[in-house]
Amino acid sequence: MLEGRRERVAIAALVAARIVYATNWLNIGAIFKLMEGTLNVGIIGLGAVTSSFYLGLGLAQVPAGLLAARAGPKRVVVSGILLYAAATLGVSASSQLVQIVVLRFLVGTGMALVFAPAVVLVARFFGGDRAGVGVGVFNSAYDLGGLLGLYVWIVIATAEGWQSSLLLSGTLAVATGLLVLGLVPGDVTNLGFRVKLPVLLGILKDSQLILLGLAALALTVGNVLLSSFMVYYLNTSLGVPLATAGLLASLVVVVPIATAIWGGRLYDGVRRPRLLILSSCGGMFAALLLAAVPNVAVAVAGTGLGGVVSGVGFTTAFAWARDLNREDKEYEGLAIAWVNGISLTGAFVPPAVFSLAEGIWGYSASWLAGAALCLAFTVPLFFLKEGIPTRAG
């Protein structure tokens, strides 16, 4: 574990990168209303762009874990940041929906390379029994960036145009990639590392990790729908001005700034992760039911509740995934990536279901469909074993 100033500087660089990462993750959904005029599409277009992003994000999770084990987590993080930054700059220059769908797939792929390796780095820098708090701090940085993406980027895009706003966020991503490159201590390349097929298959077939990934998908369903569609819903269906809609929708990411760190402390102290995630999934189900009520105050209450349980639930899931890895520490990033990959690959379905349901039955039915998906993916939690096993290495 690093100590002192170098440790703090490295964590600060990773947190800054996480903030800009989240901004680029969420700003498309917030400003899509402004993109409609250029692209000549409605909510179906937003569904396609969102689904392609999550497909890229999910499919690249396991390769990211393997690359981190072979080349070192820092190299993979920097490569991922620069890839998604380049794709974001490409979106800023695009005027066709198909182009943006493809480029957002690449944004998702790049972000997949960042997440699990960065969690490994942050957990190592915090170390020992403070790893859960470290993951909570890292997740809180995502939530701060989400506030920028869901509100500040609406203001910027309204004043300067949506393409200029994405040019800015892509440029900031490049800057954070260089920051991580310069300030995070270098990796030691593991030239002798070879993927041990039995170990790889052991992780991919681990029933606990698979069940945890499906449970995380229950949270992801709600988080994706609230963060990607609430701004559009409040503005187009309930008549809330766009900037105000962005500010209200940002509750889903503002609230977890506190609850993610709280979730990390609960994980480190209570050591009952299944109960924490089950409670979070129940809260997310309730949040989506509230969103289905065509009333601004109720929808906003649902958004805030979704933020509360996201912070606790995701922090617990990622910290638990790391601890469920029974193999060498080289594979802890792969265990996190596998759980995250299951939840994010599955997340490409809810945006498509939501946008199609809205076109046929309306928004209330869309939110109820999301609640049903959330409930269905909560069921695997009842088959997970409570507690944290002793890890090798």
C-alpha positions as CSV (number, residue, x, y, z in Angstrom):
1,M,0.0,0.0,0.0
2,L,1.2,3.5,-0.8
3,E,1.5,5.9,2.1
4,G,1.4,9.7,2.6
5,R,1.4,12.3,-0.1
6,R,1.9,10.0,-3.1
7,E,-1.2,7.9,-2.0
8,R,-3.4,11.0,-1.6
9,V,-2.3,12.5,-4.9
10,A,-2.9,9.2,-6.8
11,I,-6.4,8.9,-5.2
12,A,-7.2,12.6,-6.1
13,A,-6.2,12.0,-9.7
14,L,-8.5,8.9,-9.9
15,V,-11.3,10.8,-8.3
16,A,-11.0,13.7,-10.8
17,A,-11.0,11.2,-13.6
18,R,-14.1,9.5,-12.1
19,I,-15.9,12.9,-12.0
20,V,-15.4,13.6,-15.7
21,Y,-16.1,10.0,-16.5
22,A,-19.5,10.3,-14.9
23,T,-20.2,13.6,-16.7
24,N,-19.6,12.0,-20.1
25,W,-21.7,8.9,-19.0
26,L,-24.8,10.9,-18.2
27,N,-24.8,14.2,-20.2
28,I,-26.2,12.6,-23.4
29,G,-29.5,11.7,-21.7
30,A,-29.7,15.2,-20.2
31,I,-29.1,17.1,-23.4
32,F,-30.9,14.7,-25.8
33,K,-33.9,17.0,-26.0
34,L,-31.5,19.6,-27.6
35,M,-30.1,17.0,-30.0
36,E,-33.6,16.1,-31.4
37,G,-33.6,18.9,-33.9
38,T,-30.3,17.8,-35.4
39,L,-31.0,14.1,-35.4
40,N,-34.8,14.3,-36.1
41,V,-35.6,11.5,-33.7
42,G,-37.5,11.3,-30.3
43,I,-37.4,9.0,-27.4
44,I,-36.8,5.9,-29.6
45,G,-33.5,7.6,-30.6
46,L,-32.6,8.2,-27.0
47,G,-33.4,4.5,-26.3
48,A,-31.1,3.4,-29.1
49,V,-28.2,5.6,-28.0
50,T,-28.5,4.5,-24.4
51,S,-28.7,0.8,-25.2
52,S,-25.7,0.9,-27.5
53,F,-23.7,2.6,-24.7
54,Y,-24.6,0.0,-22.1
55,L,-23.9,-2.8,-24.5
56,G,-20.3,-1.6,-25.1
57,L,-19.9,-1.0,-21.4
58,G,-21.0,-4.5,-20.4
59,L,-19.3,-6.5,-23.1
60,A,-15.8,-5.0,-22.4
61,Q,-15.9,-5.6,-18.6
62,V,-14.2,-9.0,-18.5
63,P,-11.6,-8.1,-21.1
64,A,-10.8,-5.1,-19.0
65,G,-10.2,-7.3,-16.0
66,L,-7.9,-9.6,-17.9
67,L,-6.0,-6.7,-19.4
68,A,-5.5,-5.2,-15.9
69,A,-4.1,-8.4,-14.6
70,R,-1.6,-8.7,-17.5
71,A,-0.6,-5.1,-18.2
72,G,-1.4,-3.4,-14.9
73,P,-4.5,-1.5,-13.8
74,K,-3.0,2.0,-14.4
75,R,-2.2,1.4,-18.1
76,V,-5.7,0.0,-18.7
77,V,-7.3,3.0,-16.9
78,V,-5.4,5.5,-19.0
79,S,-6.1,3.6,-22.3
80,G,-9.8,3.5,-21.5
81,I,-10.1,7.2,-20.6
82,L,-8.4,8.1,-23.9
83,L,-10.6,5.8,-25.9
84,Y,-13.9,7.1,-24.5
85,A,-12.6,10.7,-24.8
86,A,-11.8,10.2,-28.5
87,A,-15.3,8.7,-29.1
88,T,-17.0,11.6,-27.2
89,L,-15.1,14.1,-29.4
90,G,-16.4,12.1,-32.4
91,V,-20.0,12.4,-31.1
92,S,-19.5,16.2,-30.8
93,A,-18.8,16.3,-34.6
94,S,-21.7,14.0,-35.6
95,S,-25.1,14.8,-37.0
96,Q,-26.5,11.3,-37.7
97,L,-28.1,9.0,-35.2
98,V,-26.3,5.9,-36.6
99,Q,-22.9,7.6,-36.1
100,I,-23.8,8.5,-32.5
101,V,-25.1,5.0,-31.7
102,V,-21.7,3.5,-32.9
103,L,-19.6,6.2,-31.1
104,R,-21.5,5.8,-27.8
105,F,-20.8,2.0,-28.1
106,L,-17.1,3.0,-28.2
107,V,-17.6,5.4,-25.3
108,G,-19.1,2.5,-23.3
109,T,-16.2,0.2,-24.3
110,G,-13.6,2.8,-23.1
111,M,-15.4,3.4,-19.8
112,A,-15.5,-0.4,-19.2
113,L,-11.7,-0.4,-19.4
114,V,-11.6,2.3,-16.7
115,F,-14.0,1.1,-14.0
116,A,-12.8,-2.2,-12.5
117,P,-9.0,-1.5,-12.7
118,A,-9.6,1.9,-11.1
119,V,-11.6,0.2,-8.2
120,V,-8.6,-2.1,-7.7
121,L,-6.2,0.9,-7.5
122,V,-8.4,2.9,-5.1
123,A,-9.0,-0.2,-2.8
124,R,-5.3,-0.9,-2.7
125,F,-4.4,2.7,-1.9
126,F,-6.9,2.8,1.0
127,G,-6.0,-0.7,1.9
128,G,-7.0,-3.2,4.6
129,D,-10.3,-2.7,6.4
130,R,-10.8,0.7,4.7
131,A,-11.3,-0.7,1.2
132,G,-15.1,-0.4,1.4
133,V,-14.7,3.3,2.3
134,G,-12.3,3.7,-0.6
135,V,-14.9,2.3,-3.1
136,G,-17.5,4.5,-1.5
137,V,-15.3,7.6,-2.1
138,F,-14.8,6.5,-5.7
139,N,-18.5,6.0,-6.3
140,S,-19.3,9.4,-4.7
141,A,-17.0,11.0,-7.3
142,Y,-19.2,9.4,-10.0
143,D,-22.2,11.0,-8.4
144,L,-20.6,14.5,-8.3
145,G,-19.8,14.1,-12.0
146,G,-23.4,13.0,-12.6
147,L,-24.6,16.3,-11.2
148,L,-22.4,18.1,-13.7
149,G,-23.7,15.9,-16.5
150,L,-27.4,16.1,-15.6
151,Y,-27.6,19.8,-14.8
152,V,-24.6,21.8,-15.7
153,W,-24.2,20.3,-19.1
154,I,-27.9,21.3,-19.9
155,V,-27.0,24.9,-19.1
156,I,-23.8,24.7,-21.2
157,A,-25.6,23.0,-24.1
158,T,-28.5,25.5,-24.1
159,A,-26.1,28.4,-24.2
160,E,-23.4,27.1,-26.6
161,G,-25.1,24.2,-28.4
162,W,-25.0,20.5,-27.7
163,Q,-22.0,19.8,-29.9
164,S,-19.9,22.4,-28.2
165,S,-20.9,21.0,-24.8
166,L,-19.6,17.5,-25.8
167,L,-16.5,19.0,-27.2
168,L,-15.8,20.4,-23.8
169,S,-16.5,17.2,-21.9
170,G,-14.4,15.1,-24.3
171,T,-11.5,17.6,-23.9
172,L,-11.8,17.3,-20.1
173,A,-11.6,13.6,-20.4
174,V,-8.3,13.8,-22.3
175,A,-7.0,16.1,-19.6
176,T,-7.9,13.6,-16.8
177,G,-6.3,10.8,-18.8
178,L,-3.0,12.7,-18.8
179,L,-3.5,13.5,-15.1
180,V,-3.8,9.8,-14.2
181,L,-0.8,9.0,-16.4
182,G,1.3,11.6,-14.6
183,L,0.2,11.3,-11.0
184,V,-0.7,7.6,-10.4
185,P,2.3,5.5,-9.6
186,G,3.3,3.2,-12.5
187,D,2.4,-0.4,-12.9
188,V,4.9,-3.2,-12.7
189,T,4.2,-5.2,-15.9
190,N,3.6,-8.8,-15.0
191,L,5.4,-10.4,-18.0
192,G,5.0,-13.8,-16.4
193,F,1.3,-13.5,-16.1
194,R,-0.7,-16.0,-18.1
195,V,-4.4,-16.4,-17.8
196,K,-4.9,-19.7,-16.0
197,L,-7.9,-21.2,-17.7
198,P,-9.1,-23.1,-14.6
199,V,-9.0,-19.9,-12.6
200,L,-10.7,-17.9,-15.3
201,L,-13.4,-20.4,-15.7
202,G,-13.7,-20.7,-11.9
203,I,-14.4,-16.9,-11.7
204,L,-16.8,-16.9,-14.6
205,K,-18.7,-20.0,-13.3
206,D,-18.7,-18.8,-9.6
207,S,-22.4,-19.0,-8.7
208,Q,-21.9,-16.3,-6.0
209,L,-20.5,-13.8,-8.5
210,I,-23.1,-14.6,-11.1
211,L,-25.9,-14.1,-8.6
212,L,-24.3,-10.9,-7.3
213,G,-24.1,-9.6,-10.9
214,L,-27.8,-10.4,-11.5
215,A,-28.7,-8.6,-8.2
216,A,-26.6,-5.6,-9.2
217,L,-28.6,-5.6,-12.5
218,A,-31.8,-5.0,-10.4
219,L,-30.2,-1.8,-9.1
220,T,-28.8,-1.0,-12.6
221,V,-32.2,-1.2,-14.2
222,G,-33.6,1.6,-11.9
223,N,-30.4,3.7,-12.0
224,V,-30.2,3.6,-15.8
225,L,-33.9,4.5,-16.3
226,L,-33.9,7.3,-13.7
227,S,-30.6,8.8,-14.9
228,S,-31.2,8.5,-18.6
229,F,-34.9,9.2,-19.0
230,M,-36.1,11.3,-16.1
231,V,-34.9,14.6,-17.5
232,Y,-36.7,13.9,-20.8
233,Y,-39.8,12.6,-19.0
234,L,-40.1,15.7,-16.7
235,N,-39.6,18.0,-19.6
236,T,-41.8,16.4,-22.4
237,S,-44.5,14.8,-20.3
238,L,-44.9,16.8,-17.1
239,G,-43.9,20.2,-18.6
240,V,-40.9,21.0,-16.4
241,P,-38.4,23.4,-18.0
242,L,-35.3,21.6,-19.2
243,A,-32.8,23.0,-16.9
244,T,-35.1,22.6,-13.9
245,A,-35.8,19.0,-15.0
246,G,-32.0,18.4,-15.1
247,L,-31.6,19.8,-11.6
248,L,-34.5,17.6,-10.2
249,A,-33.3,14.5,-12.0
250,S,-29.8,15.0,-10.6
251,L,-31.1,13.8,-7.2
252,V,-30.3,10.3,-8.5
253,V,-26.6,11.2,-8.4
254,V,-26.4,13.9,-5.8
255,V,-27.9,11.9,-3.0
256,P,-25.4,9.0,-3.4
257,I,-22.5,11.4,-2.9
258,A,-23.3,10.8,0.8
259,T,-24.9,7.4,0.7
260,A,-22.1,5.7,-1.2
261,I,-19.6,6.5,1.5
262,W,-22.2,5.5,4.1
263,G,-22.7,2.2,2.3
264,G,-18.9,1.6,2.4
265,R,-18.9,2.1,6.1
266,L,-21.8,-0.2,6.6
267,Y,-20.1,-2.8,4.5
268,D,-16.9,-2.5,6.5
269,G,-18.7,-2.5,9.8
270,V,-21.8,-4.6,9.5
271,R,-20.4,-7.2,7.1
272,R,-23.9,-8.4,6.0
273,P,-23.7,-7.4,2.3
274,R,-26.7,-9.5,1.1
275,L,-29.0,-7.6,3.5
276,L,-27.6,-4.3,2.4
277,I,-28.2,-5.1,-1.3
278,L,-31.6,-6.6,-0.7
279,S,-32.7,-3.5,1.1
280,S,-31.3,-1.3,-1.8
281,C,-33.2,-3.4,-4.4
282,G,-36.4,-3.0,-2.5
283,G,-35.9,0.7,-2.4
284,M,-35.2,0.9,-6.1
285,F,-38.4,-1.0,-6.9
286,A,-40.3,1.5,-4.8
287,A,-38.6,4.4,-6.6
288,L,-39.7,3.1,-10.0
289,L,-43.3,2.7,-8.8
290,L,-43.2,6.3,-7.6
291,A,-41.8,7.5,-11.0
292,A,-44.9,5.9,-12.7
293,V,-47.2,8.4,-11.0
294,P,-47.7,11.3,-13.4
295,N,-46.9,14.0,-10.8
296,V,-43.8,16.1,-10.6
297,A,-43.4,15.9,-6.8
298,V,-43.9,12.1,-6.7
299,A,-41.6,11.5,-9.6
300,V,-38.9,13.6,-7.9
301,A,-39.4,11.7,-4.7
302,G,-38.8,8.5,-6.6
303,T,-35.7,9.9,-8.1
304,G,-34.3,10.9,-4.7
305,L,-35.1,7.4,-3.3
306,G,-33.3,5.8,-6.2
307,G,-30.3,7.9,-5.4
308,V,-30.3,6.8,-1.7
309,V,-30.3,3.1,-2.5
310,S,-27.9,3.4,-5.5
311,G,-25.2,4.7,-3.2
312,V,-25.5,2.0,-0.7
313,G,-26.3,-0.9,-3.1
314,F,-23.6,-0.3,-5.7
315,T,-20.8,0.3,-3.2
316,T,-21.7,-2.9,-1.4
317,A,-21.9,-4.9,-4.6
318,F,-18.5,-3.8,-5.9
319,A,-16.8,-4.2,-2.5
320,W,-18.3,-7.6,-2.1
321,A,-17.3,-8.7,-5.6
322,R,-13.7,-8.0,-4.7
323,D,-13.9,-9.9,-1.5
324,L,-15.7,-12.9,-3.1
325,N,-12.6,-13.4,-5.3
326,R,-10.9,-16.5,-3.8
327,E,-8.0,-16.4,-6.2
328,D,-4.8,-14.4,-6.3
329,K,-5.0,-10.6,-6.0
330,E,-4.2,-10.4,-9.7
331,Y,-7.7,-11.6,-10.4
332,E,-9.6,-9.2,-8.1
333,G,-10.2,-6.8,-11.0
334,L,-11.6,-9.6,-13.0
335,A,-14.1,-10.6,-10.3
336,I,-15.3,-7.0,-10.1
337,A,-15.4,-6.7,-13.9
338,W,-17.5,-9.9,-14.1
339,V,-20.1,-8.7,-11.7
340,N,-20.2,-5.3,-13.3
341,G,-20.3,-6.9,-16.8
342,I,-23.3,-9.0,-16.0
343,S,-25.2,-6.0,-14.6
344,L,-24.2,-3.6,-17.4
345,T,-24.6,-6.0,-20.4
346,G,-28.1,-6.7,-19.2
347,A,-28.7,-3.0,-18.9
348,F,-28.9,-2.5,-22.6
349,V,-32.4,-4.1,-22.5
350,P,-34.3,-1.7,-20.1
351,P,-33.8,1.5,-22.3
352,A,-35.2,-0.3,-25.3
353,V,-38.1,-1.7,-23.3
354,F,-38.8,1.7,-21.8
355,S,-38.8,3.6,-25.0
356,L,-40.9,1.0,-26.8
357,A,-43.4,0.8,-23.9
358,E,-43.7,4.6,-23.9
359,G,-44.6,4.6,-27.6
360,I,-47.3,2.0,-27.2
361,W,-48.8,2.6,-23.7
362,G,-47.3,5.8,-22.3
363,Y,-44.8,6.8,-19.6
364,S,-46.6,5.2,-16.6
365,A,-46.4,1.8,-18.3
366,S,-42.8,2.4,-19.1
367,W,-41.9,3.0,-15.4
368,L,-44.0,0.1,-14.3
369,A,-42.1,-2.2,-16.8
370,G,-38.9,-1.0,-15.3
371,A,-40.1,-1.8,-11.8
372,A,-41.1,-5.3,-13.0
373,L,-37.6,-5.9,-14.4
374,C,-36.0,-4.6,-11.1
375,L,-38.2,-7.0,-9.1
376,A,-37.3,-9.9,-11.3
377,F,-33.6,-9.4,-10.9
378,T,-33.9,-9.1,-7.1
379,V,-34.9,-12.7,-6.8
380,P,-31.3,-14.1,-7.2
381,L,-30.3,-12.3,-4.0
382,F,-32.3,-15.0,-2.0
383,F,-29.8,-17.6,-3.3
384,L,-26.7,-15.7,-2.3
385,K,-24.8,-16.8,0.8
386,E,-24.6,-14.0,3.4
387,G,-21.1,-13.1,4.6
388,I,-17.6,-12.4,3.3
389,P,-15.3,-15.4,2.6
390,T,-11.6,-15.5,3.3
391,R,-9.7,-14.8,0.2
392,A,-6.4,-16.4,-1.0
393,G,-3.4,-14.3,-1.6
